[in-house]
Amino acid sequence: MKLYKTTVKLISITFILIAISIIAVYSMFVIKEYYHDKAYIEYWDKHQNQIENVKHGKLFNFKILNKTIKDHDLILFGEMHGTEQSQIIDVQLIKYLNEKIGMKYHLAELDYSQAYFINQYLANGNDSLIQHTLKNWGVVMGRNAKSYHDKWRKIYAYNQKLPLDKRIKVIGIEPLYNYDLASLQIKQILRNPSISVPSEKSELKQWAKNKMPEIIKAYTPKLNNQNLFDLNLLRQQLCSDFEERGKHQYDNFKTIYKQLNLKHQKFYGYFGFGHVLQKKEGSFAHRINSSNELPFQNKTFSIITQIIDSHVGLNSSALPEFIRDKGPCTKIEYTFDAPFINYSSGINALKEFSTKNSNTLFVINDNNSPYSKKLSLIETKGIIANILDENLKIKGPNIVLTDYCQAIVLIRNSDWANTLD
């Protein structure tokens, strides 16, 4: 009996010590974050003219971007894939940039053939092209999410109100992903049913290597410059080995930029979060902002998203079976303000100047901004961060947040990007 009481006592003491330790660690964390956030809160309290907050269902006016966008030629918006409000803000930005600075070239997370068929949809409004183009899209959530599909419908409707020379066009810069569409694009360009173009990946790559040079040579007198460019670019991509994704994105854009003679044009790009970070080694934004071959040095403006108390859609097949929903996508709660689980240091300073069920835009690149002196919000820590968010772990000496981005959208209480019926 005495041994039993001693054991119970030891277990009780152990649990008490563990509880005290957890409380102590959490208290230290709260105190540390309080002092960390203090300078940021004081800054935003004095610079609320650099903040725009809108409730879900309302439109940003983006007035706080008016001066900035005139000084930049490439505006990038980085989303958390599968969040509904990101899609809504994306379309709002496209319309705003088109109206304010005449932006008409939209860089998308699509390959060249996917963009070719989305541009066909934007020209003729044939709705079946959307599903056909996105059914094997690399952004798995976007294959089945209504809001990703509706984006193109909204742009089509918007384009109908514009003169032809002002309409939005899509540029796909991703490595070739959809070989069925690449095969179909080649067939449409050649317009010769007697030429058999394989659609299976390995067969198409071999065909491009062995057969396409002769076909391109034979068709050169019959095709316009754009069609010839398309064929040569597709062959180049089919024959090349996949290296680093950011390099492919950059090389593809550089080639298209020069072919279409897009000097002096304004561009808008919508990608996953990691692709728009300008100091993230190897990313598209890093490559293009540091390149001497394209005129975007110090002319690139990146906007990133942070989300609180929201839901995202994830590919079900990539998740453990016990947390999967039925169907190809699973609805998951996601937030950046959960200490020890998934926490972005500095998020609470933004939270102070936002409201529930809203989207809030913060412009952070003012000369007096503390974000130009310290690194905040990029380094995400916690259990989920360690498992999933490799692209958020940024390291390096003497770096600050404005090296990576110049504005932040805080999204609160967003639904996921709902799946198609």
Beta strands, then each sheet from edge to edge (+ up, - down):
strand 1: 51-55
strand 2: 74-79
strand 3: 105-111
strand 4: 169-174
strand 5: 267-272
strand 6: 300-308
strand 7: 310-315
strand 8: 329-334
strand 9: 337-338
strand 10: 342-344
strand 11: 358-363
strand 12: 380-381
strand 13: 407-412
sheet 1: 1+ 11- 13+ 6+ 2+ 5+ 3+ 4+
sheet 2: 7+ 8-
sheet 3: 9+ 10- 12+
end
